[in-house]
Amino acid sequence: MGIFSKKKFAVQRQFRIWARPEMKVTFRAEVMPGRSREERTFTVRQVLRNGRVSLYDFPDEHREGAFEAINFLRDKVK
């Protein structure tokens, strides 16, 4: 071990997983004004390493801030 040698540590970045493939997400109304909730809802195709998602039937990749907060109980029958 020399004086000038540097130890290389593996740097792990921890990403908060906010979506999963095949999950439904809804764009915020401010992003798609004039459309109903059903028209703003899409299914996640892939979650990318940078935390963004790609969607089925919608171009580009999108970040978490473009979507409404996820409410898992929304579709549950009362």
GUMI-327522 format. One record per atom (N, C-alpha, C): residue number from 1; atom name; x, y, z. Coordinates in nm, 4 decimals. Layout:
N
<NUM; "CA"; <X; Y; Z>>,
...
***
This chain:
78
<1; "N"; <0.0853; -0.1186; 0.0000>>,
<1; "CA"; <0.0000; 0.0000; 0.0000>>,
<1; "C"; <0.0891; 0.1238; 0.0000>>,
<2; "N"; <0.0810; 0.1999; -0.1058>>,
<2; "CA"; <0.1633; 0.3186; -0.1180>>,
<2; "C"; <0.0967; 0.4410; -0.0565>>,
<3; "N"; <0.1731; 0.5413; -0.0410>>,
<3; "CA"; <0.1227; 0.6658; 0.0175>>,
<3; "C"; <0.0228; 0.7340; -0.0752>>,
<4; "N"; <0.0479; 0.7259; -0.2054>>,
<4; "CA"; <-0.0349; 0.7981; -0.3010>>,
<4; "C"; <-0.1471; 0.7148; -0.3623>>,
<5; "N"; <-0.1611; 0.5926; -0.3161>>,
<5; "CA"; <-0.2682; 0.5095; -0.3735>>,
<5; "C"; <-0.4029; 0.5520; -0.3157>>,
<6; "N"; <-0.5022; 0.5437; -0.3982>>,
<6; "CA"; <-0.6374; 0.5813; -0.3554>>,
<6; "C"; <-0.7231; 0.4561; -0.3509>>,
<7; "N"; <-0.7976; 0.4454; -0.2481>>,
<7; "CA"; <-0.8911; 0.3342; -0.2396>>,
<7; "C"; <-1.0181; 0.3750; -0.3130>>,
<8; "N"; <-1.0631; 0.2864; -0.3950>>,
<8; "CA"; <-1.1848; 0.3157; -0.4696>>,
<8; "C"; <-1.3013; 0.2456; -0.4017>>,
<9; "N"; <-1.3927; 0.3230; -0.3564>>,
<9; "CA"; <-1.5112; 0.2684; -0.2935>>,
<9; "C"; <-1.6255; 0.2706; -0.3934>>,
<10; "N"; <-1.7027; 0.1674; -0.3912>>,
<10; "CA"; <-1.8200; 0.1619; -0.4793>>,
<10; "C"; <-1.9236; 0.2598; -0.4252>>,
<11; "N"; <-1.9606; 0.3528; -0.5092>>,
<11; "CA"; <-2.0607; 0.4517; -0.4699>>,
<11; "C"; <-2.1965; 0.4015; -0.5165>>,
<12; "N"; <-2.2839; 0.3793; -0.4225>>,
<12; "CA"; <-2.4181; 0.3332; -0.4572>>,
<12; "C"; <-2.5153; 0.4485; -0.4401>>,
<13; "N"; <-2.5873; 0.4731; -0.5451>>,
<13; "CA"; <-2.6914; 0.5755; -0.5386>>,
<13; "C"; <-2.8223; 0.5050; -0.5104>>,
<14; "N"; <-2.8904; 0.5518; -0.4119>>,
<14; "CA"; <-3.0173; 0.4905; -0.3785>>,
<14; "C"; <-3.1288; 0.5773; -0.4347>>,
<15; "N"; <-3.2068; 0.5173; -0.5220>>,
<15; "CA"; <-3.3188; 0.5887; -0.5811>>,
<15; "C"; <-3.4463; 0.5463; -0.5107>>,
<16; "N"; <-3.5306; 0.6400; -0.4909>>,
<16; "CA"; <-3.6608; 0.6111; -0.4335>>,
<16; "C"; <-3.7479; 0.5562; -0.5450>>,
<17; "N"; <-3.7961; 0.4362; -0.5283>>,
<17; "CA"; <-3.8792; 0.3744; -0.6311>>,
<17; "C"; <-4.0225; 0.4200; -0.6091>>,
<18; "N"; <-4.0739; 0.4937; -0.7031>>,
<18; "CA"; <-4.2091; 0.5485; -0.6885>>,
<18; "C"; <-4.3071; 0.4835; -0.7854>>,
<19; "N"; <-4.2601; 0.4061; -0.8798>>,
<19; "CA"; <-4.3480; 0.3414; -0.9775>>,
<19; "C"; <-4.2925; 0.2039; -1.0131>>,
<20; "N"; <-4.3799; 0.1223; -1.0638>>,
<20; "CA"; <-4.3427; -0.0124; -1.1079>>,
<20; "C"; <-4.4022; -0.0362; -1.2461>>,
<21; "N"; <-4.3419; -0.1269; -1.3238>>,
<21; "CA"; <-4.3983; -0.1597; -1.4551>>,
<21; "C"; <-4.5425; -0.2103; -1.4427>>,
<22; "N"; <-4.6233; -0.1748; -1.5406>>,
<22; "CA"; <-4.7662; -0.2117; -1.5495>>,
<22; "C"; <-4.8541; -0.1384; -1.4481>>,
<23; "N"; <-4.7990; -0.0423; -1.3787>>,
<23; "CA"; <-4.8748; 0.0372; -1.2827>>,
<23; "C"; <-4.9404; 0.1538; -1.3564>>,
<24; "N"; <-5.0586; 0.1931; -1.3131>>,
<24; "CA"; <-5.1275; 0.3060; -1.3748>>,
<24; "C"; <-5.0880; 0.4356; -1.3043>>,
<25; "N"; <-5.0564; 0.5374; -1.3839>>,
<25; "CA"; <-5.0229; 0.6696; -1.3315>>,
<25; "C"; <-5.1074; 0.7730; -1.4042>>,
<26; "N"; <-5.1377; 0.8812; -1.3345>>,
<26; "CA"; <-5.2228; 0.9865; -1.3904>>,
<26; "C"; <-5.1467; 1.1179; -1.3934>>,
<27; "N"; <-5.1380; 1.1791; -1.5114>>,
<27; "CA"; <-5.0759; 1.3102; -1.5221>>,
<27; "C"; <-5.1571; 1.4118; -1.4429>>,
<28; "N"; <-5.0889; 1.5095; -1.3858>>,
<28; "CA"; <-5.1583; 1.6169; -1.3147>>,
<28; "C"; <-5.2424; 1.6970; -1.4141>>,
<29; "N"; <-5.3484; 1.7547; -1.3658>>,
<29; "CA"; <-5.4379; 1.8317; -1.4518>>,
<29; "C"; <-5.3668; 1.9529; -1.5124>>,
<30; "N"; <-5.2679; 2.0080; -1.4435>>,
<30; "CA"; <-5.1949; 2.1239; -1.4953>>,
<30; "C"; <-5.1116; 2.0860; -1.6179>>,
<31; "N"; <-5.0698; 1.9610; -1.6258>>,
<31; "CA"; <-4.9877; 1.9153; -1.7373>>,
<31; "C"; <-5.0741; 1.8899; -1.8609>>,
<32; "N"; <-5.1954; 1.8393; -1.8400>>,
<32; "CA"; <-5.2873; 1.8103; -1.9510>>,
<32; "C"; <-5.4223; 1.8762; -1.9220>>,
<33; "N"; <-5.4319; 2.0069; -1.9354>>,
<33; "CA"; <-5.5578; 2.0751; -1.9032>>,
<33; "C"; <-5.6698; 2.0389; -2.0015>>,
<34; "N"; <-5.7911; 2.0339; -1.9492>>,
<34; "CA"; <-5.9073; 2.0086; -2.0337>>,
<34; "C"; <-5.9338; 1.8622; -2.0627>>,
<35; "N"; <-5.8590; 1.7727; -2.0011>>,
<35; "CA"; <-5.8808; 1.6297; -2.0229>>,
<35; "C"; <-5.9301; 1.5652; -1.8940>>,
<36; "N"; <-6.0117; 1.4637; -1.9085>>,
<36; "CA"; <-6.0630; 1.3928; -1.7906>>,
<36; "C"; <-5.9538; 1.3052; -1.7311>>,
<37; "N"; <-5.9796; 1.2559; -1.6106>>,
<37; "CA"; <-5.8833; 1.1700; -1.5431>>,
<37; "C"; <-5.8506; 1.0461; -1.6265>>,
<38; "N"; <-5.9509; 0.9874; -1.6894>>,
<38; "CA"; <-5.9284; 0.8676; -1.7712>>,
<38; "C"; <-5.8381; 0.8967; -1.8908>>,
<39; "N"; <-5.8515; 1.0162; -1.9484>>,
<39; "CA"; <-5.7679; 1.0544; -2.0626>>,
<39; "C"; <-5.6237; 1.0844; -2.0209>>,
<40; "N"; <-5.6034; 1.1159; -1.8932>>,
<40; "CA"; <-5.4704; 1.1480; -1.8414>>,
<40; "C"; <-5.4016; 1.0276; -1.7767>>,
<41; "N"; <-5.4679; 0.9124; -1.7734>>,
<41; "CA"; <-5.4132; 0.7938; -1.7085>>,
<41; "C"; <-5.3466; 0.7021; -1.8104>>,
<42; "N"; <-5.2231; 0.6603; -1.7796>>,
<42; "CA"; <-5.1450; 0.5739; -1.8661>>,
<42; "C"; <-5.0803; 0.4643; -1.7832>>,
<43; "N"; <-5.0296; 0.3623; -1.8518>>,
<43; "CA"; <-4.9640; 0.2503; -1.7846>>,
<43; "C"; <-4.8130; 0.2604; -1.8037>>,
<44; "N"; <-4.7392; 0.2353; -1.6955>>,
<44; "CA"; <-4.5929; 0.2413; -1.6982>>,
<44; "C"; <-4.5391; 0.1214; -1.7750>>,
<45; "N"; <-4.4568; 0.1477; -1.8738>>,
<45; "CA"; <-4.3916; 0.0405; -1.9486>>,
<45; "C"; <-4.2619; 0.0011; -1.8803>>,
<46; "N"; <-4.1821; 0.1025; -1.8417>>,
<46; "CA"; <-4.0502; 0.0750; -1.7866>>,
<46; "C"; <-4.0106; 0.1855; -1.6902>>,
<47; "N"; <-3.9484; 0.1478; -1.5804>>,
<47; "CA"; <-3.8905; 0.2440; -1.4870>>,
<47; "C"; <-3.7419; 0.2508; -1.5189>>,
<48; "N"; <-3.6952; 0.3689; -1.5512>>,
<48; "CA"; <-3.5566; 0.3878; -1.5922>>,
<48; "C"; <-3.4653; 0.4079; -1.4711>>,
<49; "N"; <-3.3365; 0.3912; -1.4916>>,
<49; "CA"; <-3.2409; 0.4025; -1.3806>>,
<49; "C"; <-3.2365; 0.5421; -1.3196>>,
<50; "N"; <-3.2708; 0.6429; -1.3969>>,
<50; "CA"; <-3.2670; 0.7798; -1.3458>>,
<50; "C"; <-3.3946; 0.8192; -1.2718>>,
<51; "N"; <-3.4869; 0.7239; -1.2505>>,
<51; "CA"; <-3.6088; 0.7504; -1.1761>>,
<51; "C"; <-3.7261; 0.7927; -1.2626>>,
<52; "N"; <-3.7017; 0.8132; -1.3901>>,
<52; "CA"; <-3.8104; 0.8494; -1.4808>>,
<52; "C"; <-3.8785; 0.7237; -1.5327>>,
<53; "N"; <-3.9953; 0.7423; -1.5939>>,
<53; "CA"; <-4.0680; 0.6287; -1.6483>>,
<53; "C"; <-4.0997; 0.6509; -1.7950>>,
<54; "N"; <-4.1098; 0.5419; -1.8698>>,
<54; "CA"; <-4.1627; 0.5481; -2.0049>>,
<54; "C"; <-4.2992; 0.4809; -2.0005>>,
<55; "N"; <-4.3903; 0.5300; -2.0828>>,
<55; "CA"; <-4.5294; 0.4861; -2.0783>>,
<55; "C"; <-4.5698; 0.4175; -2.2076>>,
<56; "N"; <-4.6686; 0.3297; -2.1968>>,
<56; "CA"; <-4.7302; 0.2734; -2.3168>>,
<56; "C"; <-4.8153; 0.3827; -2.3811>>,
<57; "N"; <-4.8197; 0.3899; -2.5110>>,
<57; "CA"; <-4.9052; 0.4812; -2.5871>>,
<57; "C"; <-4.8833; 0.6286; -2.5555>>,
<58; "N"; <-4.7624; 0.6644; -2.5106>>,
<58; "CA"; <-4.7315; 0.8045; -2.4856>>,
<58; "C"; <-4.5809; 0.8220; -2.5017>>,
<59; "N"; <-4.5359; 0.9222; -2.5775>>,
<59; "CA"; <-4.3930; 0.9361; -2.6085>>,
<59; "C"; <-4.3100; 0.9899; -2.4914>>,
<60; "N"; <-4.1796; 0.9739; -2.5026>>,
<60; "CA"; <-4.0795; 1.0308; -2.4126>>,
<60; "C"; <-4.0779; 0.9636; -2.2756>>,
<61; "N"; <-3.9936; 1.0188; -2.1883>>,
<61; "CA"; <-3.9854; 0.9715; -2.0513>>,
<61; "C"; <-4.0292; 1.0843; -1.9591>>,
<62; "N"; <-4.0822; 1.0487; -1.8435>>,
<62; "CA"; <-4.1441; 1.1476; -1.7554>>,
<62; "C"; <-4.0999; 1.1252; -1.6115>>,
<63; "N"; <-4.0929; 1.2344; -1.5353>>,
<63; "CA"; <-4.0494; 1.2258; -1.3962>>,
<63; "C"; <-4.1703; 1.2217; -1.3026>>,
<64; "N"; <-4.1454; 1.1895; -1.1799>>,
<64; "CA"; <-4.2517; 1.1721; -1.0809>>,
<64; "C"; <-4.3362; 1.2978; -1.0634>>,
<65; "N"; <-4.2765; 1.4150; -1.0733>>,
<65; "CA"; <-4.3472; 1.5408; -1.0510>>,
<65; "C"; <-4.4562; 1.5706; -1.1525>>,
<66; "N"; <-4.4555; 1.5039; -1.2664>>,
<66; "CA"; <-4.5567; 1.5277; -1.3693>>,
<66; "C"; <-4.6870; 1.4537; -1.3400>>,
<67; "N"; <-4.6853; 1.3654; -1.2393>>,
<67; "CA"; <-4.8020; 1.2827; -1.2103>>,
<67; "C"; <-4.8652; 1.3185; -1.0765>>,
<68; "N"; <-4.9923; 1.2830; -1.0630>>,
<68; "CA"; <-5.0612; 1.3000; -0.9356>>,
<68; "C"; <-5.0025; 1.2038; -0.8339>>,
<69; "N"; <-5.0191; 1.2366; -0.7073>>,
<69; "CA"; <-4.9734; 1.1453; -0.6025>>,
<69; "C"; <-5.0481; 1.0130; -0.6171>>,
<70; "N"; <-4.9784; 0.9051; -0.5949>>,
<70; "CA"; <-5.0387; 0.7735; -0.6145>>,
<70; "C"; <-5.1239; 0.7377; -0.4939>>,
<71; "N"; <-5.2490; 0.7041; -0.5214>>,
<71; "CA"; <-5.3437; 0.6653; -0.4183>>,
<71; "C"; <-5.3863; 0.5219; -0.4471>>,
<72; "N"; <-5.3342; 0.4289; -0.3715>>,
<72; "CA"; <-5.3615; 0.2880; -0.3973>>,
<72; "C"; <-5.5051; 0.2491; -0.3662>>,
<73; "N"; <-5.5755; 0.3280; -0.2872>>,
<73; "CA"; <-5.7125; 0.2965; -0.2490>>,
<73; "C"; <-5.8164; 0.3587; -0.3424>>,
<74; "N"; <-5.7729; 0.4350; -0.4428>>,
<74; "CA"; <-5.8647; 0.5062; -0.5307>>,
<74; "C"; <-5.9606; 0.4138; -0.6028>>,
<75; "N"; <-5.9112; 0.3016; -0.6536>>,
<75; "CA"; <-5.9952; 0.2105; -0.7322>>,
<75; "C"; <-6.0661; 0.1058; -0.6471>>,
<76; "N"; <-6.0444; 0.1107; -0.5179>>,
<76; "CA"; <-6.1045; 0.0114; -0.4292>>,
<76; "C"; <-6.2545; 0.0406; -0.4128>>,
<77; "N"; <-6.3346; -0.0638; -0.4186>>,
<77; "CA"; <-6.4801; -0.0482; -0.4049>>,
<77; "C"; <-6.5123; -0.0200; -0.2596>>,
<78; "N"; <-6.6011; 0.0781; -0.2378>>,
<78; "CA"; <-6.6387; 0.1162; -0.0994>>,
<78; "C"; <-6.7563; 0.0370; -0.0518>>,
***
